[in-house]
Amino acid sequence: MTFVKEESGQDGPDDDADTPRGDDGYVPSQRRIEREAYKRARARRATAIAALSTLVTAVVLYLIVVGAPGWPRTKETFFNGQYAREALPKVLEGLWLNVRLLLVCGAAVLVLGMLIAVARTLKGPVFFPLRVLAAAYTDFFRGLPLIINLMIVVLGVPALRLQGVTVDPVLLGGTALTLTYSAYVAEVFRAGIESVHPSQRAAARSLGLAKRQALRHVVLPQAVRRQVPPLLNDLVSLQKDTGLVSIGGAVDAVRAADIIVGRSLNYTPYIIAGLVFVALTIPMTRFTDWVTDRMDRRRAQGGTL
């Protein structure tokens, strides 16, 4: 890269007042200025092409949908403004239940998943029964469809008429969500624990740490940091699946929409509920992408994971 040094106290006749100058008195060469201008022009051109292609695609899709023979009936059934205005306040009121379920179940899933993952990674023959139970738990609940798990817990537990056992569909639905998602999160944590190099444990033991201390202070912090993106993805999925507690009668966002649909036979409230869930999920998804990109950059630069 070529630089032209500006002479102190002398202004030549060819000096350009618009030429960018650094604080150290140097100005970039004309070739660099042209190259940067070319890059900016390419960036503007790419942005314009992307905007134009997006607009054309949107217009084509709009014409296809609006030009369909059944569009008038579909518009009345799924995109009715009257029912949308009626459903929105009730869906938002029910969404508060979904948010509370996400917070409580998310915390329970992380704790239970961590315990199961630690149990599966314990060494030694004395922990063999614990490892088998942890493996059986993850295999069973990862293979069992969530909707069936919810039906068994939400509908089956009250049928047993056990003394002291709640029949609240919200608590039972949250329990079913926790059982299923803790199995998935446990495998995420286990992958993170096993990804930590054995030399980390050996170094911790050489410093005088016990096995439990090495696991707590050395292995688990590294494992959790490495698995943050997949953990956030599981929480995004959990946020969406909280709407399934409505099968037990809990009035959440989905159930609130279902009540209006059952009365009006118009499906617009379902669209409103779906859009509300999407609006809640997109920030979490973008945050997950940001965390993933940040960790990838740090890994590429040799930083701490």
C-alpha positions in Angstrom: 0.0 0.0 0.0 1.4 3.3 -1.1 1.2 6.5 1.0 2.2 10.1 0.1 3.6 12.0 3.0 2.3 15.5 3.4 5.1 18.0 3.9 4.7 20.0 7.0 3.8 23.7 6.4 3.8 23.4 2.6 0.7 23.2 0.5 1.4 22.2 -3.1 -0.8 23.3 -6.0 -2.1 19.7 -6.5 -3.4 19.2 -3.0 -7.0 18.2 -2.9 -9.0 19.5 0.1 -11.4 16.5 -0.2 -8.6 13.9 0.1 -9.0 12.0 3.4 -6.0 12.6 5.7 -5.0 10.6 8.8 -4.0 12.1 12.1 -0.4 11.2 11.4 -0.2 13.4 8.3 -0.4 10.7 5.7 -2.9 10.5 2.9 -3.9 7.4 1.0 -2.7 7.0 -2.6 -5.0 7.7 -5.5 -5.1 3.9 -6.3 -6.4 3.1 -2.8 -9.0 5.9 -3.1 -10.2 4.5 -6.4 -10.3 0.9 -5.0 -12.4 2.0 -2.0 -14.8 3.9 -4.3 -15.1 0.8 -6.5 -16.0 -1.3 -3.4 -18.6 1.2 -2.3 -20.1 1.2 -5.8 -20.3 -2.6 -5.8 -21.9 -2.6 -2.4 -24.5 -0.1 -3.6 -25.1 -2.1 -6.7 -25.5 -5.4 -4.7 -28.0 -3.7 -2.3 -30.0 -2.4 -5.2 -30.2 -5.7 -6.9 -31.2 -7.5 -3.7 -33.9 -5.0 -3.1 -35.2 -5.2 -6.6 -35.2 -9.0 -6.6 -37.0 -9.1 -3.3 -39.6 -6.7 -4.5 -40.2 -8.7 -7.7 -40.5 -11.9 -5.7 -43.0 -10.4 -3.3 -45.1 -9.0 -6.2 -45.1 -12.4 -8.0 -46.2 -14.2 -4.8 -48.9 -11.7 -4.1 -50.3 -12.0 -7.6 -50.3 -15.8 -7.4 -52.1 -15.8 -4.1 -54.6 -13.1 -4.9 -55.2 -14.5 -8.3 -56.1 -18.0 -7.0 -59.8 -19.0 -7.5 -60.4 -19.5 -3.8 -58.7 -16.4 -2.6 -61.9 -14.4 -1.7 -63.2 -17.3 0.5 -59.7 -17.8 2.0 -59.4 -14.1 2.8 -62.8 -14.1 4.5 -62.0 -17.2 6.5 -58.4 -16.6 7.5 -57.8 -12.9 7.2 -60.9 -11.3 8.5 -60.2 -7.9 10.1 -63.2 -8.0 12.5 -62.1 -11.3 14.1 -58.5 -10.2 14.1 -59.3 -7.2 16.3 -61.5 -9.3 18.5 -58.8 -12.1 18.9 -55.7 -10.0 19.5 -56.4 -8.8 23.1 -57.4 -12.3 24.2 -54.5 -14.0 22.5 -52.1 -11.5 24.1 -53.6 -12.2 27.5 -53.2 -15.9 27.0 -49.6 -15.4 25.8 -48.6 -14.3 29.3 -49.2 -17.9 30.3 -46.9 -19.1 27.6 -44.2 -16.7 28.6 -44.4 -17.9 32.3 -44.2 -21.5 31.2 -41.2 -20.7 29.1 -39.4 -19.1 32.0 -40.2 -21.7 34.6 -39.9 -24.8 32.3 -36.7 -23.4 30.7 -35.0 -23.1 34.1 -36.2 -26.5 35.2 -35.0 -28.0 31.9 -31.5 -26.6 32.2 -31.1 -27.9 35.7 -32.5 -31.3 35.1 -30.7 -31.6 31.8 -27.4 -30.8 33.4 -27.9 -33.4 36.1 -28.7 -36.1 33.6 -25.7 -35.2 31.4 -23.4 -35.3 34.4 -24.8 -38.7 35.4 -24.2 -40.1 31.9 -20.5 -38.9 32.0 -19.6 -40.3 35.4 -16.8 -42.7 35.3 -16.3 -45.9 37.3 -18.3 -49.2 37.7 -20.1 -48.0 40.8 -22.0 -45.4 38.7 -23.0 -47.9 36.1 -26.7 -48.1 37.3 -26.9 -44.3 37.3 -25.5 -44.1 33.7 -28.0 -46.7 32.6 -30.9 -44.9 34.1 -29.8 -41.6 32.6 -29.4 -43.2 29.1 -32.8 -44.9 29.4 -34.4 -41.5 30.3 -32.9 -39.7 27.4 -33.7 -42.5 24.9 -37.3 -42.8 26.1 -38.3 -39.1 26.1 -36.4 -38.2 23.0 -38.2 -41.0 21.2 -41.7 -40.3 22.7 -43.6 -37.6 20.7 -44.2 -34.6 22.8 -47.9 -34.5 22.0 -48.3 -38.1 23.3 -46.3 -37.2 26.4 -48.6 -34.3 27.1 -51.7 -36.4 26.7 -50.3 -39.0 29.1 -49.4 -36.6 31.7 -52.2 -34.0 31.4 -55.0 -36.6 30.9 -53.6 -39.7 32.5 -52.4 -38.3 35.9 -55.8 -36.9 36.9 -57.4 -40.2 36.0 -55.3 -41.9 38.6 -57.0 -39.8 41.4 -53.9 -39.7 43.5 -54.1 -37.9 46.8 -52.0 -34.8 46.9 -51.2 -34.8 43.2 -52.3 -31.7 41.3 -54.7 -31.9 38.4 -53.9 -28.3 37.2 -53.4 -28.6 33.4 -50.8 -25.8 33.5 -48.6 -27.6 36.0 -49.1 -31.0 34.4 -48.4 -29.5 30.9 -45.3 -27.8 32.2 -44.1 -31.1 33.7 -44.5 -32.9 30.4 -42.6 -30.2 28.6 -39.8 -30.4 31.2 -39.6 -34.2 30.9 -39.3 -34.1 27.1 -36.9 -31.1 26.7 -34.6 -32.1 29.6 -33.8 -35.2 27.6 -32.8 -33.1 24.6 -30.9 -30.6 26.7 -29.1 -33.4 28.5 -27.6 -34.6 25.3 -26.5 -31.1 24.4 -24.7 -30.8 27.7 -23.2 -34.3 27.4 -21.8 -33.4 24.0 -20.3 -30.3 25.5 -18.7 -32.2 28.4 -17.2 -34.8 26.2 -15.8 -32.1 23.9 -13.6 -30.8 26.6 -10.1 -32.3 26.1 -9.0 -34.8 28.8 -5.9 -32.7 29.3 -8.1 -30.1 31.0 -9.1 -32.6 33.7 -5.5 -33.8 34.0 -4.3 -30.2 34.5 -7.0 -29.6 37.1 -6.1 -32.7 39.0 -2.4 -31.8 38.9 -3.3 -28.5 40.6 -4.8 -30.5 43.5 -8.5 -30.3 42.5 -10.7 -33.3 43.2 -12.7 -34.9 40.4 -15.8 -33.1 41.5 -14.0 -29.8 41.7 -12.4 -30.3 38.3 -15.8 -31.0 36.8 -17.4 -28.0 38.5 -14.7 -25.4 38.0 -13.0 -26.5 34.8 -15.1 -28.9 32.6 -18.6 -27.6 33.0 -17.8 -23.9 32.4 -16.1 -24.8 29.1 -18.9 -27.2 28.1 -21.7 -24.7 28.7 -19.9 -21.9 26.8 -19.5 -24.2 23.8 -23.1 -25.3 23.8 -24.8 -22.0 24.2 -26.1 -21.8 20.5 -27.8 -25.3 20.6 -29.2 -24.6 24.1 -30.8 -21.4 22.8 -32.2 -23.2 19.9 -33.9 -25.7 22.3 -35.3 -22.8 24.2 -36.7 -21.4 21.0 -38.4 -24.7 20.3 -39.7 -24.8 23.9 -41.2 -21.4 23.5 -43.3 -22.6 20.6 -44.3 -25.9 22.2 -45.7 -24.2 25.3 -48.8 -23.7 23.1 -49.5 -27.4 23.3 -50.6 -27.2 26.9 -53.9 -26.0 25.5 -54.9 -29.7 24.9 -55.5 -30.0 28.7 -57.8 -26.9 28.8 -55.2 -24.3 29.9 -56.2 -20.9 28.4 -53.0 -19.8 26.7 -52.7 -17.9 23.4 -53.6 -21.0 21.3 -56.6 -21.9 23.5 -57.8 -18.3 23.5 -57.8 -18.4 19.7 -59.5 -21.8 19.7 -62.4 -20.5 21.8 -63.1 -17.7 19.4 -62.8 -20.1 16.4 -65.2 -22.5 18.0 -67.8 -19.7 18.4 -67.4 -18.0 15.1 -66.2 -20.8 12.8 -63.6 -18.3 11.4 -59.9 -19.2 11.5 -58.5 -15.7 11.7 -57.7 -16.0 15.5 -55.3 -18.9 14.7 -53.4 -16.7 12.3 -53.2 -14.0 15.0 -51.9 -16.5 17.5 -49.4 -17.8 15.0 -48.1 -14.3 14.3 -47.8 -13.5 18.0 -45.7 -16.6 18.5 -43.6 -15.7 15.5 -43.1 -12.2 16.9 -41.9 -13.7 20.2 -39.6 -16.2 18.5 -37.8 -14.0 16.0 -35.9 -11.9 18.6 -34.7 -15.1 20.3 -33.7 -16.6 17.0 -31.7 -13.5 16.0 -30.1 -13.5 19.4 -29.1 -17.1 18.9 -27.6 -16.2 15.5 -25.7 -13.3 17.0 -24.2 -15.5 19.8 -23.2 -18.2 17.2 -21.5 -15.7 15.0 -19.7 -14.1 17.9 -18.4 -17.4 19.1 -17.3 -18.4 15.6 -15.4 -15.1 15.3 -13.7 -15.7 18.6 -12.8 -19.3 17.7 -11.4 -18.1 14.3 -9.2 -15.5 16.1 -8.0 -18.0 18.7 -10.0 -16.5 21.6 -11.5 -18.2 24.6 -14.6 -20.2 23.7 
